[in-house]
Amino acid sequence: MGLFGKKGKTVYAGSITDIHCHILPGVDDGAKNMDQSKEMLDIAYEEGIRIMIATPHHMPEDEDNASPEVIQEKVAQLQAYVDEQGYDMTILPGNEVYFYSEAPELLEEGKINTMAGTDYVLVEFSPMDEGRYIRAEGCIGIGKIHAQGEGFGSPAHLYIGMDECDMRNPLILQIA
């Protein structure tokens, strides 16, 4: 079993994995161009990161959302660079999904990436969302990694009244 579930790349202990980075050139508010992406990769490698999951934003009704195909193409470009440099590093596709009602359907249709093709998705919720809403939206067979979890204060409110569906679809908090 890999770091994030049954499918996807197995991540071994001892390597550092960056599960939330905006490294794809020209896709969102991260790297502006390929030169900046390469600089970010060089720094990441120097810092010991060996696996990066590229997670460009996917926002509701945003025409600028990169498709999974565009994300994969840019991931391949970055992987070619790290290979040319001789880095023992893997770049994988993902998304950071600002959660909205259509997101589960888009995930099931493959229009939003999960984390490296696994059973997990990196999601961002509004601090105004109630814990029960956050947990219930996961009842699609996919676990959630909650981006910017520190913005919610104590995470305890997310777990009050967990039911069977919640236990099948775990919620992991990413704390920056």
C-alpha positions as CSV (number, residue, x, y, z in Angstrom):
1,M,0.0,0.0,0.0
2,G,1.3,3.5,-0.9
3,L,1.3,6.6,1.2
4,F,-2.2,7.6,0.0
5,G,-4.0,4.3,-0.6
6,K,-4.1,1.2,-2.7
7,K,-3.6,2.7,-6.1
8,G,-0.9,5.1,-7.2
9,K,2.8,5.4,-6.6
10,T,4.2,3.7,-3.5
11,V,6.2,6.2,-1.4
12,Y,8.9,4.8,0.8
13,A,9.9,5.9,4.3
14,G,12.9,8.1,4.4
15,S,12.0,10.3,1.4
16,I,10.3,13.7,1.7
17,T,7.1,14.1,-0.3
18,D,5.7,17.5,-1.0
19,I,1.9,16.9,-1.3
20,H,0.9,20.5,-2.0
21,C,2.9,22.6,-4.4
22,H,2.1,25.1,-7.1
23,I,5.1,24.3,-9.3
24,L,3.5,23.9,-12.8
25,P,4.6,26.8,-15.0
26,G,1.8,29.3,-15.9
27,V,-1.1,27.3,-14.5
28,D,-2.2,29.1,-11.4
29,D,-0.7,31.5,-8.8
30,G,2.5,29.4,-8.5
31,A,5.4,29.3,-10.9
32,K,5.0,31.9,-13.6
33,N,7.2,30.2,-16.2
34,M,9.4,27.2,-16.8
35,D,12.5,29.0,-15.5
36,Q,10.8,29.6,-12.2
37,S,9.6,26.0,-12.0
38,K,13.1,24.7,-12.6
39,E,14.5,27.0,-9.9
40,M,11.8,25.7,-7.5
41,L,12.7,22.1,-8.4
42,D,16.4,22.8,-7.8
43,I,15.7,24.2,-4.4
44,A,13.3,21.3,-3.5
45,Y,15.9,18.7,-4.5
46,E,18.5,20.5,-2.4
47,E,16.1,20.4,0.6
48,G,15.7,16.7,0.3
49,I,12.3,16.5,-1.5
50,R,12.2,13.4,-3.7
51,I,8.5,13.3,-4.6
52,M,6.3,16.2,-5.5
53,I,2.6,16.2,-6.2
54,A,1.8,19.2,-8.4
55,T,-1.5,20.6,-7.1
56,P,-2.7,23.5,-9.2
57,H,-5.9,25.1,-8.0
58,H,-9.3,23.9,-9.3
59,M,-11.9,26.5,-8.6
60,P,-15.7,26.4,-9.1
61,E,-16.7,27.7,-12.6
62,D,-13.2,28.9,-13.4
63,E,-12.5,28.8,-17.1
64,D,-8.7,28.9,-16.3
65,N,-8.7,25.5,-14.5
66,A,-6.1,23.3,-16.1
67,S,-7.5,20.0,-17.4
68,P,-5.9,16.8,-16.2
69,E,-4.4,16.5,-19.7
70,V,-2.7,19.9,-19.4
71,I,-1.5,19.1,-15.9
72,Q,0.0,15.7,-17.0
73,E,1.7,17.4,-20.0
74,K,3.3,20.0,-17.6
75,V,4.2,17.3,-15.1
76,A,6.0,15.4,-17.9
77,Q,7.9,18.5,-18.8
78,L,9.1,19.0,-15.2
79,Q,9.9,15.3,-15.0
80,A,12.1,15.6,-18.1
81,Y,14.0,18.4,-16.5
82,V,14.7,16.5,-13.2
83,D,15.7,13.5,-15.2
84,E,18.1,15.6,-17.3
85,Q,19.6,17.0,-14.0
86,G,20.1,13.4,-12.8
87,Y,17.9,14.1,-9.7
88,D,16.3,11.0,-8.0
89,M,13.0,12.8,-8.0
90,T,9.5,12.1,-9.2
91,I,6.8,14.7,-10.1
92,L,3.2,13.5,-10.0
93,P,-0.1,15.1,-10.9
94,G,-2.8,16.3,-8.5
95,N,-5.1,19.2,-7.9
96,E,-6.0,21.5,-5.0
97,V,-9.8,21.6,-5.2
98,Y,-11.7,24.4,-3.7
99,F,-14.7,22.2,-2.7
100,Y,-18.1,22.9,-4.3
101,S,-21.2,20.8,-5.0
102,E,-20.1,19.6,-8.5
103,A,-16.6,18.5,-7.4
104,P,-17.5,14.9,-6.5
105,E,-19.1,14.3,-9.9
106,L,-16.1,15.9,-11.7
107,L,-13.7,13.7,-9.6
108,E,-15.7,10.6,-10.7
109,E,-15.6,11.7,-14.3
110,G,-11.8,12.2,-14.1
111,K,-12.1,16.0,-14.8
112,I,-10.2,16.7,-11.5
113,N,-7.1,14.9,-10.5
114,T,-6.8,13.0,-7.3
115,M,-3.4,13.0,-5.5
116,A,-1.0,11.1,-7.8
117,G,-3.9,8.9,-9.0
118,T,-4.7,7.6,-5.5
119,D,-7.8,7.4,-3.4
120,Y,-7.2,10.9,-2.0
121,V,-7.9,14.5,-3.1
122,L,-6.4,17.7,-1.7
123,V,-9.3,19.9,-0.9
124,E,-9.7,23.4,0.4
125,F,-12.9,24.4,2.3
126,S,-14.1,27.7,3.4
127,P,-13.7,28.3,7.2
128,M,-17.4,29.0,7.1
129,D,-18.2,25.3,6.2
130,E,-19.4,23.2,9.0
131,G,-17.6,20.0,9.9
132,R,-20.5,17.8,9.0
133,Y,-20.6,19.3,5.5
134,I,-16.9,18.7,5.0
135,R,-17.2,15.1,6.0
136,A,-20.4,14.3,4.2
137,E,-19.1,15.5,0.8
138,G,-16.5,12.7,1.0
139,C,-19.0,9.9,0.6
140,I,-17.8,9.2,-3.0
141,G,-15.1,6.6,-2.0
142,I,-12.3,9.2,-1.9
143,G,-10.5,10.3,1.2
144,K,-9.7,14.0,1.6
145,I,-6.5,15.8,2.5
146,H,-7.7,19.2,3.9
147,A,-5.4,22.0,2.7
148,Q,-4.7,24.8,5.1
149,G,-6.3,23.0,8.0
150,E,-4.7,25.4,10.4
151,G,-7.3,28.0,9.4
152,F,-10.0,26.1,11.2
153,G,-8.5,26.3,14.7
154,S,-9.1,23.0,16.5
155,P,-9.8,20.2,14.1
156,A,-12.0,18.5,16.7
157,H,-15.2,19.9,15.2
158,L,-14.6,18.0,12.0
159,Y,-14.8,14.7,13.8
160,I,-17.8,15.1,16.1
161,G,-20.6,12.7,15.1
162,M,-18.6,10.7,12.6
163,D,-20.6,8.0,10.9
164,E,-19.8,4.9,8.8
165,C,-19.3,6.9,5.6
166,D,-16.8,9.2,7.4
167,M,-14.8,6.2,8.5
168,R,-14.6,4.9,5.0
169,N,-13.5,8.3,3.6
170,P,-10.8,9.6,5.9
171,L,-10.0,13.3,6.4
172,I,-6.4,14.2,6.8
173,L,-5.4,17.7,7.8
174,Q,-2.5,19.4,6.1
175,I,-1.0,21.9,8.5
176,A,1.4,24.4,6.9
